[in-house]
Each structure stands twice: as structure tokens, then as C-alpha cells.
Amino acid sequence: MAAIPSHTNNQASTAAVPNDGNASGRSFGATEIEMLREVLERGTLVSQAGPVVPQLERAFAKWVGAAHCTAVSSGTAALHTAIAAVDPKPGDEIISSPITDMGAVMPILYQGAIPVFADVDPRTCNVTPASIETQITKRTCAIIVTHLFGNPVDMDAVMAIAKKHNLKVIEDAAQGFGATYKDRLVGTLGDIGCFSLQQGKHITCGEGGLVVTNDDKTARFMKLYHDKAWPFGEENPDHEFLALNYRMTELQGAVALAQMGRLDEFVQHRREMAARLTAAIQDIDGLVCPCDAADSTNVHWRYALRVESPLTNADLDRLSSALREMGARTAPRYTQKLAFEYGFIKNRRMFGDSGYPFVGPQRDGATEPLYDRAAFPGAVEGLQRLLCIAMNERFDAATIDRIAATIREVIKSK
Ligand SMILES: Cc1ncc(COP(=O)(O)O)c(C=O)c1O
């Protein structure tokens, strides 16, 4: 297994910036290979019959501090499984974030429910509890909170609102492995927690997801849902309800389980590298570095830098170009669009030309959800000032120092 690079190497380096899209920024080694070999030699690749995916599920549940875990085929599948477990009726509403991955939006529509959006705090781009509360109607059945970039949402306030209105809370912790809120890991604070094992996450098996809960009934539903609602191994099995095949293979499970052995180390390393970058650039007027909110820890899936006055939009673009030129991966303004501005939702490209689930008797005269950027000033401002820098566990001190030097150079030449 390749070691994480030394933190003490301060030498300026011209080495390429590690990229999580390939081996330069990922850490696969002897353990992954050995565990893959064992699976192949056993010849059982399907998780219903193999030992590895169940082992991963037990290990992840223990690590995160949840009673139950089901491994699935992607983070989107994890969210779909969680939303299905909430069991919305057609036309019900689920609150999500306007700044998130479509994995936290599309499955809402697949379940016949309507995504409604809460505004975000422009400083973190995380949904605010106050905005969530303004979006609750008599059709609301659940809230999905995305811990964006690995920075926890204020969960006490979210859970208090959910309790008051009798709503379920799904945490989208796809970017939040290891992030803590009041000493608990995100993903265990709401009713259901969802994680992604896609190529660019804190740990990966290429594609994969994990869904966790403490509730036995919800756990049984989700276990069934990810396997066509077939209670494998139980007496007199039947396909109990409408569901899909979201099973993870033993091959994915082997890689994920091997990666889990290093998860704490990777999370800690990202935090150290982010702290080093912050220390190197935080005195620059106009740059606001990501930090730990009170009582929580940020695990920096992306280093989310905010570019404020006296720096301008043009400066943000110059910073992004210069960092890209030196080989760092940046995303100026992250998703660029708000979730409801994508074609599929704007043009209602779903379920033929029926307009379902927005149009039809299931809405029972309910008003159209508010899909107007003017109603989301926090999200518009937050995105406009955001420069994401992709990080991974193979960043070392020299990489960070080069990034910091590039940033200083751009600001100096202004
Ligand atoms: C916040 C968030 N939610 C959901 C997903 C969906 O995960 P996946 O790509 O594994 O389906 C992702 C990952 O891309 C994500 O970043």
C-alpha cells in the first residue's frame, strides 16, 4: 500500500498535482488487490451469496455509529433507497438544496414526489434551517440536507424543525465521510444517512453507495428495496413492493472494504492539508477560507474558497485559470446553475409529456414549487463567489505550497 506522502517536505516541486481521477490521486495498493483476488478466486461476485459486502456493511455501520447499513451501487442509489423508505405519495414534497448533486434531486422525482428547495447560507452554500422552515407545506414529507463539500449543516436546528412538523430527515453525506457535528459523524444525525463511493470521494470503489439508519423497520425496507424487494433468505419470500436492483458487487465491496481501513487516515490528511492551505493564504484581503463551524469538523471534499470584495469576479476566474495551468483541478462557481435550472427539470423532461409529477390530480391544486433564482439570493451569491479546489489524500505539503504560491502570485499581479 502506498503511504500518504510526507507532510514535512517543504521543497518547491514541479511534480504534477495529484488527481483523484487516476492513480496519482488515489491510494489503491496491496490490500485492495489481495481482497479482489480473494473474491475472484472464490468465484462469487454477487453480494447476496458472498461474504465481503455484508462485511463492508458491518464495518461501515460500526465506523459511522449506526445500527444498520446497506451497500448499494451508487450514491444516487443510496439516496433513492432512502427516499423510497420515506414512502412519499405522488405529489408530496421533499425539500432539498439548490446547490447539490442531482443524486439528491432526481430520485425525488422518480418516486413521484416534487423537489422543493431551501435557500443556502452564501458563506457555506449549505441550506439554512430558517429557509427550510419557510418551504414546508402540508405536502412536505421529508428534508434532504447535503453536507456540502464535507462541511456539516446545523443539524440540531434541522432536527428541531423536522420534529415540529413531523418530517423525516435524510442526510446526503456523499461528500462528508468523517465530518462531525457535536462529536457525531454526519450521516447518523438524521433518520437516514447516504454516502457515495464514486471515484472522486474520500474513499472509492469506482461506483458505490452506503445507506445507514438506526431504525429497524427502515433498515429492513432499504435492504429489500435495493434488491427488488425480495427478502432473500427469508421463508416464503415474495416481491413485497415496487423496487429496483441497486446491489453492489463483491468486487466493489472488496475495494471499498480495503479503502475503509484507511478512511480515518485520509480524512485526517485532508484536514491537515486544508489547514496548511488556509494558514498560507488567509491573510489575503478578499479570500475567505473554509473553516470548521462551531462544534463541527469540515472534511474538505473540495477546498471551498470564497472570493469577496476587494477581489472581483474576474479575479476568481484568473485564480481558477492559474491553478488549472499549474495542474490543480478547480471548479469556479461549482455547479454554476441552481438545481432547478437544469434542462430536465426546467423542461419537465420526465415521464413522457405527461408533466407528471408536477401536473395531475396527485397535486390536488397545490401551488407550483418556486423555481426562480430571484427567490434564492443566498444560493446565487454563494455560487458566484465560490472557487472549489479539488483535494485528495495524496496532496502533500509541497502541492499545497505550490497552490498557495500560485494564488499569491495572481493576487500580487492584480
Ligand atoms: C452531494 C452528492 N450527492 C449525491 C451524489 C451522488 O453520488 P453518485 O455519483 O455516487 O451517484 C454525489 C456524488 O457525486 C454528491 O456529491
The ligand as an SDF file (V2000), in Angstrom:
LIG
                    3D

 16 16  0  0  0  0  0  0  0  0999 V2000
  -23.6440   15.6900   -2.6290 C   0  0  0  0  0  0  0  0  0  0  0  0
  -23.7730   14.4950   -3.5160 C   0  0  0  0  0  0  0  0  0  0  0  0
  -24.9220   13.8070   -3.5040 N   0  0  0  0  0  0  0  0  0  0  0  0
  -25.0980   12.7280   -4.2570 C   0  0  0  0  0  0  0  0  0  0  0  0
  -24.1060   12.2670   -5.0970 C   0  0  0  0  0  0  0  0  0  0  0  0
  -24.3940   11.1070   -5.9700 C   0  0  0  0  0  0  0  0  0  0  0  0
  -23.4670   10.1030   -5.8320 O   0  0  0  0  0  0  0  0  0  0  0  0
  -23.0950    9.1270   -7.0630 P   0  0  0  0  0  0  0  0  0  0  0  0
  -22.3550    9.9550   -8.0680 O   0  0  0  0  0  0  0  0  0  0  0  0
  -22.2710    8.0730   -6.4180 O   0  0  0  0  0  0  0  0  0  0  0  0
  -24.3750    8.6020   -7.5970 O   0  0  0  0  0  0  0  0  0  0  0  0
  -22.8840   12.9340   -5.1220 C   0  0  0  0  0  0  0  0  0  0  0  0
  -21.7460   12.4640   -5.9480 C   0  0  0  0  0  0  0  0  0  0  0  0
  -21.4370   12.6470   -6.9860 O   0  0  0  0  0  0  0  0  0  0  0  0
  -22.7150   14.0930   -4.3350 C   0  0  0  0  0  0  0  0  0  0  0  0
  -21.5770   14.7860   -4.3580 O   0  0  0  0  0  0  0  0  0  0  0  0
  1  2  1  0
  2  3  1  0
  2 15  2  0
  3  4  2  0
  4  5  1  0
  5  6  1  0
  5 12  2  0
  6  7  1  0
  7  8  1  0
  8  9  2  0
  8 10  1  0
  8 11  1  0
 12 13  1  0
 12 15  1  0
 13 14  2  0
 15 16  1  0
M  END
$$$$
